[in-house]
Amino acid sequence: MRYIPILLVCLLTANSGGAQSLPQIDSTIKAFMDQYHVPGMSVAVTYHGKLVYARSYGYADTAQHITLTPQHLFRIASVSKCITATAILKLAEAGKLSLNDRVFGPNAVLGIRYGTPPYADNLKKITIRQLLEHTSGGWTNNNADPMFSHPRMTADELISWTIDHQPLDNIPGTVYAYSNFGYCILGRIIEKVSGMPYEDYVKKAVLRPCGITDMQTGGNTPAQRKPQEVVYYGQHGEQPYIYNISRMDAHGGWIASATDLARLMVHIDGFPAPADILNIKSITAMTTGSEANPGYALGWAVNPYHNWWHSGSLPGTASEIIRAHKGFNWVMLCNTRTDGSFFNDLDGLLWKAVNDPNTKWPDRDLFIHRTDHTVMKN
């Protein structure tokens, strides 16, 4: 990928003339982008429910010299799993399902709709909770990951093919194995139980109550880019437009702005304000690790310090969202990825700023105040 010098895009508030600059964040992000040749990056930070920082850097499209703005949408890859888990928990709160419901087999949620019965005993043991926890017994994210095979199949066709041809490796509930395919199945559970297409239900039950209207599932090709969606850039020969992104809906198919993801996070973070769209029982379940892996709960990685997070990775895409116990949430979206220490460095970018008591966060809530943007050269 040809490296393009980075321009800094500042988000300005109409009332104040400009959101307070935080040089320690700007300089850290710019150094990261320079090191890893990142064309464009968007960041949003909330503190006690207020959007206190929202900036975009670089380009949405280098060929057209389109400067990135906070309104641009990025593929968020596996951060989509947090959205799907929230939707499942909304259905559980409504009494439409239980996390302990079986998934496949007579009288199970999906019945015998997929594959060829009679099913193997282990397949019939899988529960919704196990799919959320990645403890369903197989279909892990390796070279045999079903979600990256048979690109012409629909999700329903792929599920049928996979349960017929890729038997489980382990007894459900005993082993953690990160599974994109498991979240594809969760998307179909949402459709079956809600009676609505997956995307429609998520928008109705999860996004709109948070005031989010622009998030959607992405397309597969450059011609299928949505309005305000960035261009994705591969490095070291990666091709960003070779996968069936729309079929990844429930495990990796959403596109979003950093600000909208931040808006979602403040409504599921368990902090006092604003009101969450999930009850405390659901949030506790969502953030309690499994016996097989105490570090992963229901769609979130967790640790004993009450931090929750998830990252996402596809060719041309890197994303991460973090909920920290001191009242902070933050979102980081890039339109490229690379190897080496890229993801470790991305994960660590903002921890110093949020942990530093001397960081002067603005008082103004950018969720409320009308925003604009302008370009400031280095």
N, C-alpha and C positions, 0 to 999 in steps of 0.2 A: 504494500500500500504506500503510495506517495504521501510523505508527511506534509501536513499543512500547518503553518504557524497558527497558534491559537489566539483568538480575540476573546476578550472577556465581555460577557453580556450581563449587564446589571439590571435587576428588577427594581423599578422605581415606583413609589406610591404617589398617587395623584395629589394626595393631601400634603405630604411632607416635602415633595420634590425628590425624595430618594430614600430608600431603605438604608439603614445604617450599615456601612461597610465593615466587614470583619476580615482584616488583612490576613490573619492567621489561617482562616479557612481558604480565602482566595489563593494565597501563595502555596498552600499545601496541595490544593486541587490542581493548580497550574503545573506544579512540579510533577505530580503524578501523570498528568496528561502528556507532558513533555517526555517523560521517561518511557511511557508505553505507547506513544503515538496515537493518542485518543482523539479522534476528530471532534466529538461533541460529548458533553456531559451535563446533566441536570441534577441539582441537589435541592432538597427541601428539608428543613428542620422545624420541628414543633417543640414547644416547651410549655408544659401544663395546659395543653390543648390549643395554644396559640401558634399560628404559623409565624415564626420569627425570622426565618431566613429562606429565601427561594431564589436561586440564581442558576443561570445556564451559561455555559462556556463553549466557545468554538462554533462548530458548524453542524447544521442538520443535513446539509448536502454540500460537499466540498466542490463538486464539479460546477454547480450553479452558484457557489458562494452564498448560500442561504444561511444566514446567521441563526444559530439556535436560540429559541426563546422558551420561557417557561410553559408556553402553550403546546409545545411540540410533544408528540407521543412516541414512546419507545416500546419495543417488545420487552416484556418483563420476565419472560421465560418461567422458571420454576417458582418465582414469587407468586405466580398464579395459584399455587397450591394453597396459600393462605386464604385466597378468595374462595376457593372451593370448600375448604374446611369451614369457613364462616357460613357458607350457604347450607351445608349439611347441618350445622348446629342450629341454624334458624329453623330448619324443618323439624329437628328434634324438639326444639322449644314449642313448636306448634302442635306437637303430638303426632306428626305425620310419620315418624320413624323413631327407632331406638338405635343407639350406637351399637348395641349388642345384637341387632337383627342379623340373621344369616343372609348372604347375598345370592347364592346359587342353589338351585334345587327346588323341588316341590314345596310350596308354602313359604319360600324365601322371597326377598324383595324383587329380584329379577326373575324368579321362577326358572323355567327351562327355556327361556327365550333364546339363549345363546348356545352355540356349539351343539354337540350331539350327546344327548342323554343315553344311557344312565351315566351320571357324573362319578368321578373318583371321590372317595370318602373325604380326602383332604380339601378338595374344591368345595364340597358342601359345608365344610367347617368355617369358611372365611366369613368374618363379620365386617360390618361397616367400620367399626373402630379399628380393626386390623388394617384395613385399607388406608385409613387416615394415618396410622402409625408406621406404615411400611413394614408390617409384620405378617403379611398375608401368606408368606411361604415361598415366594418366588418372583419371577418376572422382573429381575433387578436391572439397574441401569448399567449394563455392560454391552459387549459387542452383540449380544442377542436381544437387546431391548426391543420389545415388539413395536414400540412407538416410532422407531426409526426404520422399520421394515415395511414392505408392501405399501408404498405411498399412495397407490391408486385405490386402496380399500377405504371404505367408510369406517367410522369408529365401530359401528355395529358389526361389520364384516370382519374387522380386525379382532374384535373380542371373540367372535365365534372361532376364527382360525386359531387364535392363540390358546384358548382353553382346550381345543382339540389336539394341538400339535406341540405345545410347550407345557408339560406337566410341572406341578410344583416341586421344588427342591426340598422343602421342609414342611413340617407340620405347622399350620397356621398358629400364630401367637408365640412361637418359640424363638424366632430369629429375626433380627432387623435386617432388611435388605431394601434399600431405597428404590422405589418403584414408580416410574412415570405411568406405567400401564395401570397400576392400581388406582391412580387418580383419574385416568380415563374412565375406568369403571364407575368411580364416584360421580362423574358427570352424568353417566347414564342413569344412575340411581336418582339423582336430582330430577332428571327428566321424567322418570317413571313415577316418582312420588308426587311431584308438583303438577304433573300434567302439562308442563310447559317446556319449550326448548331450553337447554342449559343456560345460554346467554340471557334469554329473556327473564328467566327466574332470578338469576344473579342480579340483573339490573333492577328488577322490581323489589326484591327482598333485602339486598345488601347495598347496592350502590346509590340508588335514588334516596333512601332514607339518610344517607350521608351527604347528600347534595352533589353527587357526582353524576355527570351526564355524558362525558366524552369517552370514558373507558369502554372498550369493545374488544372482541377477538380480532386478531390480525389476519392478513392475507399471506399468500405464499410467495408471490413473485413481485418484482419491481412494479409491474403494471397494476398489481392489486394493493399497492400502498394506499392507506386511508388518508383523508385530508389531515394535514398537519403531522403526518408520520415521518420520522427521520429516515434517511438512507443508512443502511448497515454496511460496515466495512470489515471484510475478512483480513486476517494477517496470516502469513506463512502458508499461503495457498488455500485457506479456508474459504468456502463459498456460502455466503449468508442466505442464499435464496434457493436452496436445494431440498428443504424439508417441507412437509405438509403441516404448516403452522396452524391452520384452521382446525385440523383434526386434533391438535394438541390442546384444544380449548381448556379443559379442566385441569390440566397439569402444566401447561406452558404456553398457552395461546393468547393471553391478554396483552393489549397495548394500553399504555397509560402515560400521563405526565407525572413528574415527580410530585407536583403539588396535589394532584388528585389522589395519589397513593398516600400522601401524608394525611389528607382529609379522611381517607378510610381508616388509617391507623389510629387517629385520635378517637374514633368511635368504636374501637375494639381493644383498647390498650389497658383497660382496667383502672385508669386514673379517674379522679373525681369528676372532672369536666373536660369536654362536654359529655353528655349522656352517651353511654355505649348502646349499640344496637343488639348486643348480647347480654344476657343476665349473668350474674356473678358465678352461678353454677356452671354455665357454659364456658366462661372465660377460664375458670379453674380447670375444667376438663381439657380445654384447648391448650393449656400450658403445663400440663402434668405429663412428664415423660413416661414411656412404657417400661415394663419390666425388662423387656429385651434390650431397650436402649433408653436409659433415663435422660439422655441428651436430645431426644426428639419426642415431641408430643403429638398434637393433632394439627398437622400442617405447619408447625413451627419448630425450629431448633431452640432449645432452652438450656439454661444453666442454673445452678443454685443461687445465683445473685439476682434472680428475677429479671434477667434480660431475655428477650425473645428476638429471634431474627430468622431471616431466610434469604438466601442468595439465588440468583438465576444465571444460567449460562447457555448460550447458543452461539453458533458462528455469527460474528458481528454484533453480539449482544452481551452485556454484563449488567447485572442489577443486584441491589441488596437493600433490604429494609431492616431497620433495627429499632427495637423498643428497649430503652435503658431504664433501670429502676429509679433513677433520680428525676423522672418526669419528662425525659427527652424521647422523641422519636426522630428518626431521619431516614431519608431515601436518597439513593445514589443510582443513577441510570447512565449507561454509556452505550454508544453505537459502534463499539468494537470490543474485542477481548483478545488477550494473547496469553502466552504461557509463562513459565517461571513463577515469580512471586506476585504476579498481577493481582490475583484474588486476595491473597494475604494483605497486600498493601491497600487494596480497596477497602477491605474490612476495617483496617486501622485508621483510615483517613481522618475521621472526625472525632475520635475518642478523646484526643488531647484537648480539643476545643470545648467539648461538652463537660469534661471533667475539671477544667480549669475554672476556679471560682472567680478569676479576674476577667473572664470573657464577658463583654458587655452586650448582652442580647437586647435587641430593640423591645420596647414596651408595646409597640403597635402590633396588632394582630392582622397579618396580611390575608388571612381568610376573609376578613370583614371589609377591609379597605380596598377600593377599586385599584387595580394595578395596571401598570404600563411597563414598557421596557425600552431600553436604548442601548447603544453600543459604546463602550469605552475602550479605546485602544490601550495596549500595554505601554 
